[in-house]
Amino acid sequence: MSSREKPLKNFLNSRWFFLVAVLLTLVVITAFLRAFYQDYQIRQEIKSLQDEVALLETKKIDTLDVLTYVKSDKYAEEKARTELNLINPGEKMMIIDVDIKNARQENYDMVKSKNNNSNLKKWWKFFFNK
């Protein structure tokens, strides 16, 4: 062994070299783990953005379908009928009063008044009161 190799061999076998090697290894491992974690986060963000893109594309298609329907004559006719009470030529409009409570009460009163009459009165009304 030469005199030059001996100090190098002593340094490589020393505690200082071991401490520096361990610290350097810890720094490299920490940097690797940090890079791995950042890569994981970026992949998760890419996945969430791809999901959002798919959702937005679906919304876009739905919105375009609604827009196409709104631009159609069918939509204009429906709105004219429901909101403006318009009708096509040749059609007749019928307005139905939907007061169910009063209609039920009137039916009840009519049935009650019919049942209160005797048969003789009912026959009299049938033949003579038209």
Backbone bond lengths (Angstrom), bond angles and torsions (degrees), N, CA, C in turn:
res aa  C-N    CA-C-N  psi(-1)  N-CA   C-N-CA  omega(-1)  CA-C   N-CA-C  phi
1 M - - - 1.435 - - 1.507 110.12 -
2 S 1.276 113.40 139.66 1.460 117.61 179.75 1.516 109.88 -90.65
3 S 1.283 113.63 169.51 1.464 118.81 -177.11 1.538 111.45 -71.14
4 R 1.297 115.53 -24.89 1.468 118.77 178.81 1.529 111.03 -74.20
5 E 1.279 118.89 -37.70 1.452 122.54 -176.68 1.528 111.78 -71.76
6 K 1.298 117.30 -29.34 1.452 121.03 -176.34 1.535 112.57 -65.21
7 P 1.346 120.35 -47.65 1.467 118.63 178.03 1.545 111.53 -64.77
8 L 1.336 116.84 -34.50 1.467 119.59 178.42 1.525 110.10 -66.79
9 K 1.307 116.78 -42.67 1.452 120.82 178.39 1.526 110.61 -65.67
10 N 1.293 116.78 -38.60 1.467 120.73 177.24 1.533 110.77 -64.77
11 F 1.335 116.91 -40.58 1.475 120.87 179.49 1.531 110.13 -65.99
12 L 1.340 116.45 -42.81 1.464 119.88 179.95 1.527 111.77 -65.72
13 N 1.286 118.00 -28.13 1.455 121.49 178.75 1.529 112.84 -93.00
14 S 1.297 117.34 0.67 1.466 119.90 -175.87 1.538 111.57 -82.71
15 R 1.325 113.89 165.69 1.466 120.57 178.36 1.527 111.45 -69.95
16 W 1.330 116.63 -32.92 1.463 120.73 -179.78 1.524 110.57 -63.50
17 F 1.298 117.77 -43.46 1.466 120.59 178.28 1.532 109.73 -63.34
18 F 1.323 116.91 -43.11 1.463 120.50 178.77 1.525 111.01 -60.98
19 L 1.335 116.81 -43.86 1.464 121.67 179.28 1.524 110.74 -63.64
20 V 1.324 117.99 -44.09 1.472 121.57 178.89 1.521 109.77 -64.64
21 A 1.326 117.52 -41.36 1.464 121.02 -179.72 1.529 110.66 -64.62
22 V 1.333 117.56 -41.98 1.464 120.67 178.50 1.518 110.50 -65.26
23 L 1.327 117.50 -44.06 1.469 120.50 178.79 1.522 111.28 -63.24
24 L 1.311 117.19 -43.22 1.461 121.27 178.61 1.526 110.22 -63.59
25 T 1.323 117.57 -39.84 1.465 121.39 177.64 1.528 110.45 -64.35
26 L 1.324 117.31 -42.36 1.469 120.75 177.93 1.528 111.59 -63.04
27 V 1.327 117.07 -39.95 1.473 120.95 178.35 1.522 110.00 -64.00
28 V 1.321 117.05 -44.01 1.475 120.63 -179.38 1.531 110.42 -65.91
29 I 1.336 117.02 -43.50 1.470 120.32 179.12 1.524 110.77 -64.03
30 T 1.331 116.86 -42.08 1.469 120.59 178.41 1.528 110.90 -61.98
31 A 1.334 116.34 -44.15 1.464 120.02 178.51 1.525 110.63 -62.90
32 F 1.332 117.27 -41.25 1.459 121.23 178.91 1.524 110.68 -63.92
33 L 1.332 118.23 -45.05 1.464 121.47 179.72 1.526 111.64 -64.83
34 R 1.333 115.88 -39.03 1.466 119.64 178.07 1.530 110.46 -63.85
35 A 1.335 116.69 -43.82 1.460 120.50 178.31 1.526 110.95 -64.81
36 F 1.335 117.03 -39.84 1.460 120.92 177.99 1.524 110.74 -63.43
37 Y 1.330 117.86 -43.04 1.461 121.66 179.88 1.530 110.71 -66.13
38 Q 1.338 117.62 -41.48 1.465 120.25 177.17 1.525 110.63 -63.15
39 D 1.325 117.20 -39.46 1.463 121.02 177.24 1.524 110.15 -62.57
40 Y 1.331 116.80 -41.92 1.467 121.63 177.79 1.529 110.74 -61.24
41 Q 1.331 116.49 -46.09 1.464 120.30 179.21 1.523 111.64 -61.92
42 I 1.323 116.24 -41.84 1.471 120.04 -179.74 1.523 110.06 -65.06
43 R 1.326 117.57 -40.65 1.468 120.42 178.25 1.533 110.72 -64.30
44 Q 1.326 116.98 -39.73 1.464 120.23 177.38 1.527 111.28 -64.59
45 E 1.321 116.49 -41.10 1.461 120.37 178.67 1.519 110.71 -65.85
46 I 1.328 117.16 -40.24 1.467 120.81 177.67 1.527 109.96 -61.71
47 K 1.344 116.16 -42.86 1.459 119.81 179.53 1.523 111.21 -63.03
48 S 1.340 117.09 -44.23 1.467 119.61 -179.79 1.533 110.80 -66.39
49 L 1.326 116.93 -36.70 1.466 119.20 177.77 1.525 111.35 -68.54
50 Q 1.329 117.73 -35.51 1.457 120.30 176.33 1.525 110.82 -66.05
51 D 1.335 116.68 -39.38 1.460 120.20 175.89 1.523 110.97 -63.18
52 E 1.322 115.72 -41.03 1.465 120.26 178.88 1.525 110.91 -65.47
53 V 1.337 116.97 -38.77 1.461 120.97 177.78 1.524 109.84 -62.65
54 A 1.337 117.15 -43.31 1.468 120.51 178.92 1.529 110.52 -62.32
55 L 1.330 116.80 -42.14 1.460 120.80 178.62 1.532 111.06 -64.11
56 L 1.324 116.17 -43.38 1.462 119.69 -179.71 1.529 111.41 -67.25
57 E 1.331 117.23 -33.92 1.462 119.58 176.78 1.528 110.21 -66.02
58 T 1.323 116.48 -39.68 1.461 119.97 177.09 1.524 110.29 -63.55
59 K 1.331 116.45 -44.63 1.470 119.87 177.72 1.524 110.80 -62.41
60 K 1.315 116.76 -38.06 1.466 120.53 179.88 1.522 110.27 -63.50
61 I 1.335 116.76 -43.49 1.460 120.48 179.44 1.523 109.85 -63.89
62 D 1.333 116.89 -43.75 1.463 120.33 178.30 1.527 111.11 -62.08
63 T 1.323 116.09 -42.24 1.461 120.57 179.85 1.523 110.93 -64.88
64 L 1.319 116.78 -40.24 1.467 119.84 177.93 1.526 111.08 -66.02
65 D 1.345 117.10 -36.74 1.463 119.75 176.21 1.523 110.69 -63.62
66 V 1.332 116.53 -43.15 1.467 120.46 178.58 1.526 110.15 -64.46
67 L 1.324 116.18 -41.80 1.467 120.05 179.11 1.519 111.05 -62.32
68 T 1.317 116.83 -42.40 1.459 120.63 178.17 1.524 110.11 -62.02
69 Y 1.341 116.70 -42.39 1.464 120.32 178.79 1.524 111.30 -64.97
70 V 1.330 116.66 -41.92 1.467 120.32 -179.19 1.526 111.01 -64.97
71 K 1.329 116.61 -32.92 1.466 119.90 179.62 1.527 112.41 -78.05
72 S 1.324 118.16 -12.18 1.462 121.17 -174.81 1.528 111.41 -77.76
73 D 1.328 114.36 160.84 1.461 120.47 177.00 1.523 111.49 -69.69
74 K 1.321 116.36 -29.49 1.458 120.75 179.78 1.531 110.62 -61.03
75 Y 1.329 116.75 -42.31 1.468 120.89 178.81 1.531 110.40 -65.34
76 A 1.344 116.08 -43.84 1.465 119.63 -179.58 1.529 110.33 -62.15
77 E 1.338 116.46 -40.83 1.464 119.92 179.24 1.531 110.83 -66.11
78 E 1.325 116.60 -41.64 1.469 120.26 179.49 1.527 111.15 -62.01
79 K 1.342 116.16 -45.01 1.463 119.36 179.38 1.521 111.39 -65.94
80 A 1.339 117.32 -37.83 1.463 120.39 178.54 1.524 110.33 -63.78
81 R 1.319 116.40 -38.35 1.461 119.93 179.94 1.533 111.89 -71.70
82 T 1.324 117.07 -45.89 1.466 119.64 -172.78 1.518 113.19 -81.42
83 E 1.315 117.79 -39.20 1.461 119.53 -173.88 1.523 113.84 -97.87
84 L 1.334 116.10 -31.22 1.463 118.99 -177.48 1.522 112.79 -106.45
85 N 1.334 117.36 -2.41 1.468 122.84 179.82 1.523 112.54 55.46
86 L 1.317 116.44 40.85 1.455 121.08 177.74 1.522 109.50 -93.95
87 I 1.355 115.45 156.56 1.459 120.57 178.24 1.515 108.96 -131.60
88 N 1.323 115.60 159.83 1.462 121.02 176.01 1.522 108.89 -78.15
89 P 1.329 117.24 156.39 1.470 119.39 176.65 1.530 110.29 -59.78
90 G 1.326 116.00 136.90 1.452 121.35 179.39 1.516 113.62 90.95
91 E 1.309 118.03 -9.75 1.465 120.78 179.04 1.530 109.14 -92.58
92 K 1.309 114.36 156.31 1.465 119.94 176.00 1.515 107.80 -117.96
93 M 1.321 116.30 140.29 1.461 120.92 -178.89 1.518 109.05 -98.73
94 M 1.313 114.53 137.89 1.459 120.49 177.03 1.527 107.51 -122.51
95 I 1.302 115.95 126.64 1.459 120.80 178.80 1.519 107.85 -105.50
96 I 1.312 115.68 124.33 1.457 121.30 -178.26 1.522 107.75 -111.17
97 D 1.326 115.26 122.57 1.455 119.95 177.51 1.524 107.78 -81.59
98 V 1.290 115.80 123.02 1.459 120.18 -174.27 1.520 109.86 -107.17
99 D 1.294 115.81 61.28 1.454 120.42 175.32 1.526 106.64 -101.82
100 I 1.308 115.88 81.85 1.460 122.68 -170.73 1.526 111.47 -64.79
101 K 1.294 116.32 -39.64 1.469 119.04 -176.85 1.525 110.56 -62.43
102 N 1.321 116.45 -46.08 1.470 119.64 179.68 1.516 111.10 -68.40
103 A 1.335 117.49 -37.11 1.460 120.57 179.32 1.525 110.26 -64.15
104 R 1.297 117.57 -41.56 1.467 120.68 178.37 1.527 110.55 -64.00
105 Q 1.322 116.34 -41.99 1.460 120.15 179.94 1.529 110.30 -64.36
106 E 1.337 118.10 -41.49 1.467 121.52 178.96 1.525 110.47 -64.10
107 N 1.329 116.67 -42.47 1.470 119.69 177.87 1.521 110.66 -62.92
108 Y 1.300 116.00 -42.08 1.473 120.44 179.27 1.527 110.26 -62.86
109 D 1.346 117.01 -45.06 1.465 121.03 179.56 1.528 110.84 -63.26
110 M 1.328 117.34 -40.32 1.451 121.18 -178.86 1.534 110.42 -66.49
111 V 1.317 116.10 -44.21 1.463 119.41 178.72 1.522 110.02 -65.31
112 K 1.294 117.89 -39.69 1.459 122.22 -179.49 1.529 110.45 -65.39
113 S 1.338 116.66 -42.82 1.464 119.12 -179.58 1.522 110.81 -68.28
114 K 1.314 118.12 -33.78 1.462 120.48 178.11 1.517 110.82 -68.92
115 N 1.294 116.94 -36.68 1.460 120.20 -177.89 1.531 112.29 -75.98
116 N 1.314 118.54 -21.69 1.460 121.31 -179.20 1.529 112.11 -76.27
117 N 1.310 116.48 -21.66 1.466 119.39 -179.17 1.526 109.85 -77.96
118 S 1.304 113.92 147.66 1.467 118.58 176.70 1.527 108.83 -77.95
119 N 1.318 115.87 166.22 1.458 119.88 179.85 1.523 111.72 -62.62
120 L 1.304 116.16 -36.49 1.453 119.96 179.55 1.523 110.92 -61.63
121 K 1.362 115.53 -44.12 1.467 119.62 178.52 1.525 110.68 -65.63
122 K 1.295 118.03 -39.09 1.461 121.37 179.28 1.529 110.71 -62.68
123 W 1.338 117.20 -43.83 1.460 120.11 178.39 1.529 110.50 -66.13
124 W 1.322 116.59 -39.51 1.461 120.28 178.59 1.522 110.29 -60.15
125 K 1.336 116.12 -45.26 1.479 120.65 178.86 1.522 110.61 -65.27
126 F 1.317 115.67 -36.78 1.466 119.20 -177.14 1.528 110.64 -64.96
127 F 1.319 117.40 -42.54 1.463 120.16 -176.32 1.525 114.21 -87.34
128 F 1.321 117.87 -33.92 1.455 119.36 -169.77 1.544 115.00 -114.23
129 N 1.297 119.77 -17.44 1.475 120.61 -178.78 1.546 108.98 -115.21
130 K 1.292 115.39 84.41 1.462 117.71 178.68 1.468 111.03 -101.91
